[in-house]
């Protein structure tokens, strides 16, 4: 054997011996954390869930919405307008506003009864007197 191969062989054997020696020492004798007996104790306050987290977990239920279009508009003596909107599957909504928008998103309530606009106008007109 020449000089370089014997040095290389010695170096490889030295590395293998070092590797075997260090692998035996790697067992570690440190302490392992163990919680106290009251490990279920909660420290601090629980954070409130966001609106999106409540929806994802099913705590809150997002209502179904439908597009409601203006069906009827009647003015009162005060200048307000009583607006009746109709949406999908006979969803009816009533609003009292200064100006009625032509359409808006309202909560889906199928097979509803149309509101009686005359009784609403009568009560609003009587409240002005």
Protein Blocks (a to p, Z undefined) as FASTA:
>chain_A
ZZklmmmmmmmmmmmmmmmmmmmmmnopadcddddfklmbcghjdddddfklmmmnomac
cddddddddfbdcddfkopacdddddehhiacddddfbdcfbdcddddehiacddfklmm
mmmmmmmZZ
